[in-house]
Every structure is written in C-alpha cells, then in structure tokens.
Amino acid sequence: MIAEKPPGRRGRRLTGLTTILIATAVAGVASYAVTILIPNQIGLAEYAIFAVFWSTLYFVVGALGGIQQEVTRATRPVSARSYPQPTRARRFGIIAGVFAFAAIVGTAPLWVGAVFPAQGWSLVWPLAVGAASFVMIAVLAGSLYGVAAWIPLALMIALDALLRLVALSITLAVTHDIVALAWATAAPFPVTLLVLWPFIRPYIVGRSQLDVRYGALTRNVASTIVASSATAIMVSGFPLLLGLTSRSEPPAILGMFIVTITLTRAPLIVVALSLQSYLVVHFRDEVMHFWRYLLRLLGLLVVGGALLAAAGALLGPAVYHLLFPHKLQPDAPFFAVLVGSSALVAALCITAPAILARSKHSVYSAGWIAAALATIGALLLPLDFATRTVAALVAGPILGLVVHGSYLLTAALHDRRQVVS
C-alpha cells in the first residue's frame, strides 16, 4: 500500500523528513567509521590513493543523483488497475545504467592514466559497475520519493552505507590491496538492489508512473545532471580534484588533507544536502513567509557556523590526534577554515532550493556551476599546496552565493515594489 500524503497535512511530511534524517544519520555514522578505519589500517599515503577512487566514484554518483531529482519530480502514484504495464522509470533506469557503464569504460582511455596512474584499468571496472548500479538505485529512490514510501527509502539509504562498512571491514581483515577495497566500496550498490527489491517492488510496480515520456525525461535528466555535477565537484569530487592538481605533494600530506577535509566538512554539508527536497517544498508552499524563512535560516547558519568554526579550532586538533594518534597532524586554524567553508556550502544548499522553488532553474544551475568553476580555478593557481587548497574551499561557495544572492536581492526588491504598488 502506498503511503500517500493527504493534501494540506504537514504531519506526514515531517514524519517522512524525520525518517529520512534518521536514515541519513545512520549512513553518515557508517561513512565516518569508514573514513576513520581505512587511514588507520593502511596509512595516509595509501589512503590518498584509495580516497581518489572513493572521490571519483562519489563524484559520478553525485552527478547521476540528478536522475533521482527528476524521477522524484515526475513520479505520480497511480492505480494498479488503471496502469498495469511496467513503468517508464524502470525501462529508463536500465537503459541509463547500461549507458553509464559504457560511457565510463568507453572514455577511460582518456583519463585513466591521470586519475588512476598506478592501478589503471583495475579501478575502472569497479567504478563502472558501481555507477551503473547506482543509476537503478537513483531511479528506485526517486520513485519511492514520488509515492512518499518513506520506510523502504530509508532502508535503501541506511543499508547501502552499512553494507559498505561491513564489506570494507572484512576486506581490510584479509588484505590492504586498493583494488580489493575499491570492489568492496562499489559492491554494496548492486547488493542493496538485490536484497531490497522484493520489499520495494510492491510500493512502485503498477503503483507509480512518470508524468513525462522518454524524450522529455531525458532532456530533464540531462539538465539536472549538469547542476548535480557542479555540486559533486564542490563536495564529493573535491578529493579527486585535489589529487589531480597535487601530484608533486608527498602522499602522506595529501592523505592528511583529504581525511581532515572529509571528516570536518561532512556534518554540516551532508545534513544540508539531505534537506534539499524538503526545503524546495517548504519554500514553494510558504509563499507569504518566503523571505522571513530564508533570512531566518541563513541567520541561524551564520551564527551556528561561526560557533562551530571556533569549536573546530579549539577541539579539532585534539579530536584528530585521538582518531589518528601516530599520523601527521593539521593545525587549529585549518579546522576553523574547513568548518567555515562547510557553512558556506550549507548556505548554498539553502539559497539553491529557495531559487528552485521560484522555478528559476537557470539561476539555480548558474550558482552551482560558478562555484564549481571557482573551485577548480583556485586549485590551479600558482600557490603553495595549503594556500590554494584553502582558497578553493572558500572561493567556490562564495562565488556561488554571489550569483544566488544577486538574484534573490533583485527578486526581493521586485516583490517589495509589487506590495507597495
């Protein structure tokens, strides 16, 4: 039975939000455990190599997340009697998954030497399998969002991360081989599909359908993937960019930077990203209080970000030393910068859904694209490693906020003139 939300009732929405946040928290803890476990087991130098694969996989996954956004928007619950045939989403997912696999393998000769210089094609195959499998996960998750099936959706989010933690833990007990760890990272995507499909199937087969045909669906997905790719560059793809632009840096230092950036920025950014769909709906529905709600959220983020940055500077070095007692240690100001930059990205995660709720897709994408380009540009500056890393972390979200903020300021003045007149 489909857990539909009755129109005009907010209780169900909050229940769904709570369920997804709990699943996100479970997945976040599992990912944190992976990030702490692997450097301690294989060392920072080897971790830098593994982190490039992880970042590459999740950059691709982040980009393909645009599929989930469009499927969510387009999915409508239907009666099994009135719509007994297979959904267009399933067919689209299979075709898109095959295309993703072929695209990665087909283009690998162009980039494999730069991205995976030591392991080469051995890491291309788990990357392609993981990406192709994620396409189906994105389609299923989007379909479940569309029919408000919160429990199976939460199970997908949590089980995938927990299976990855278990797979990597077992693999580490046997070997520290990077290729084996890569397969342990990618395998949970298809395994999650196989394990949960019998439970998910009754929620969507014959009970959901897309409101667009294949041509329009493909065009819409292409548009959302562009914005998702830019977002992925800012978040999950950052370690990959850091590795590509820092070949001359000692692996241990590169590994220290990557693990510190990953652990410190995750809490604010992951939560902000997980609330994107909820914020779009809230901004869309609260038209009368749009500006008050937006300014209140940004104000809370500014105050909270400043307090967390100060806490990061005070507690960060001690916590890092506790987690990695015999590794290279970053200094206190670096932790403050990392937390501050994560607050800037979180601010983008507030302005972006506010703009999307006003149906300004081009401005929404432009902000993320500008932020991604600024991030890449800063990493290519002729500066020392630490300085350009900090510049990339800060300059990207600032430029994105300038783009979004310029539109929002113009829109606010326009709304004010409308009220006065």
Secondary structure as UniProt FT lines:
FT   TURN            7..8
FT   HELIX           11..42
FT   HELIX           44..74
FT   STRAND          75..77
FT   TURN            80..82
FT   HELIX           88..115
FT   TURN            117..120
FT   HELIX           121..146
FT   TURN            147..148
FT   HELIX           150..174
FT   HELIX           178..186
FT   HELIX           188..204
FT   TURN            205..207
FT   STRAND          208..210
FT   HELIX           214..234
FT   TURN            235..237
FT   HELIX           238..244
FT   TURN            247..248
FT   HELIX           251..274
FT   HELIX           276..285
FT   TURN            288..289
FT   HELIX           290..323
FT   TURN            325..326
FT   HELIX           332..357
FT   TURN            358..359
FT   HELIX           361..379
FT   HELIX           385..420
//
